[in-house]
Each structure stands twice: as structure tokens, then as C-alpha cells.
């Protein structure tokens, strides 16, 4: 047995683990597509996620899938979401194309966002969208998209994000109108489609709410995808952060979650060591 083989985590296989592409491509050592895929495969994970369809050839080369695809919106996609009617046509068109690509590739999910609360997402001084209007707009837009998602057999996962961390544009999203998990859950229940689900991001839920095990219980029938990262700070899943990841992952298994768990932390040290630690910790 080689040293490389000895260093690989020996996984129990009760969880389907995935690696978020952007974290390791845009931050830290800035791995290229080939490197992210090779490391993911080597660690025993099954997916590289949030990677554009033009890069899916690399996934197939390594026998991987894309557990959740980006929605194709330009810029920071979480800024322009379903809460704002003026973006509905563009979001539905772009997400629809990604749904088609996922259906062809037999990939399960596409991401979706509530959006920023200002009528002009780039201008916090512009008029704010009321919570009631945001709710109604999200329901209307997602119901339209659900028709296509149901037809194609692909699930759209609406993400809850935190607004408390303003230290980095990817650690928190001040202005995001979907920062209350109860609000997001109400939207999903009102839409009422088996193809419109919740992206339960453990990091974001911990920052906004805590009480993770109870929150999983409350939303267990809505969860379509899961993200990890250390809280606070969105770093590694190490002993310097506050989430008890083995307990949280065991809870997900206990409530019957069988989807993917995507590692979406921003590396602060050796990214390979951090990923190996996360994969081992979540292999409960």
C-alpha cells in the first residue's frame, strides 16, 4: 500500500459528501478544475458542486457528479432573487436552462436564492421590498419554476443565508431577505412542490439561529441539500469552531436525509488537510 493510499480516509459511506468548487478555486491555493476533481475523488467524495455546466466534462472524467448546480445568474447570484419580480423572467430562464442540463446529465439539484431586500440590489439606499411582498413574489416565481423542475425531475433548492457577518462578502450577506429560516420554510410550504426544497446551510443557520438539531427536525421534510462550514468565520470544520458536526450529521441521518452534504468552507490553511478533516468528521 502506498503512502497516498494510507492517507486516504476510510469512509463508512453513510453520507454522500460533496466539495463546493468555488471555495477551493477562488480562495486559498486556487485549485483548478482538474485539481478539485482529483482531490474530491481521492478523498472518496462523490460530487463537486456549484460548478458550471461547461466544466462537467471533468466531473465525468473522474466519475463524479454535480450535487447542486449554479443557477447561471451573473455576478453574485444571491443578490438577485425571487423576492424581486423584475428578475423573475431572467432567473426562470437561466435556471430553466440549468435544469435542462442537470436533467440531461442526471444531476439532482439547482440552487436558488431569495435575493437582497432592496429594489436595486446594488443600492442599499433604494426602496426596500416589504416582507409580505417578498414572500408573495418568491411564491409566485418559484411556482412558475416548479412546473419546469417537476417536468424534468430536477430539484431547486432555496438557500437560507446569514446577514450577521459583514466581515467578508462570502461569510455573510447583509441585506439578504431570506435570513430567517422560518420565512424560507413558509415560502417552500406555500409553493408546495416536491421539486422546490430547502438548502439547509449548517453554517448560516448556526450564525442566524443556532439550535441546529431542533431546526433540522422542524425542516426535515423540506431539506433538499446541505452545506457545511465552521462557525463563526466559515472556516474549516475544526476544534476552533462551535458546531458539533458529528451530532448534526447523525441528526440528518436520523431524520431520513439521504441527499448530499457539500463542504463549503473557506480554507484558512492547507486546503487538502482541511477537506480531509471535514470528510472524516462527517463520515458518521
WOVENNOR-V877773 format. One record per backbone hydrogen bond with DSSP energy under -0.5 kcal/mol. NH is the residue of the N-H (numbers start at 1). CO is the residue of the C=O. Records with the same first field share a line. If there is no record, write none. Layout:
NH=CO + CO
//
This chain:
6=2
7=3
8=4 + 5
11=9
16=259
17=15
18=261
19=47
20=263
21=19 + 49
23=20
24=20 + 21
25=21
26=22
30=27
31=24
36=32
37=33
38=34
39=35
40=36
41=37
42=38
43=39
44=41
45=40
46=17
47=17
48=65
49=19
50=68
55=52
56=53
58=55
59=55
60=56
61=57
62=58
63=60
64=59
65=46
67=65
69=109
77=75
79=76
80=76
81=79
82=113
83=114
84=81
85=83
87=84
88=85
91=87
92=88
93=89
94=90
95=91
96=92
97=93
98=94
99=95
100=96
101=97
102=98
103=99
104=100
105=101
106=102
107=102
109=67
110=155
111=69
112=157
114=159
116=79
117=175
119=127
121=119
123=120
126=123
129=117
134=130
135=131
136=132
137=133
138=134
139=135
140=136
141=137
142=138
143=139
144=140
145=141
146=142
147=143 + 144
148=144 + 145
149=145
150=146
151=147
152=148
153=149
154=149
155=108
156=195
157=110 + 155
158=156 + 197
159=112
160=199
161=178
166=164
171=168
172=168
173=162
176=173
177=115
179=176
181=179
184=180
185=181
186=182
187=183
188=184
189=185
190=186
191=187
192=188
196=193
197=156 + 195
198=222
199=158
200=198 + 225
201=199
202=200 + 227
205=201
206=202
207=203
208=204
209=205
210=205
215=211
216=212
217=213
218=214
219=215
220=216 + 217
222=219
223=219
224=198
225=198
226=260
227=200
228=262
230=235
234=230
235=230
238=236
241=238
242=231
245=243
248=244
249=245
250=246
251=247
252=248
253=249
254=250
255=251
256=253
257=252
261=16
262=226 + 260
263=18
264=228 + 262
266=234
267=265
274=270
275=271
276=272
277=273
278=274
279=275
280=276
281=277
282=278
283=280
284=282
//
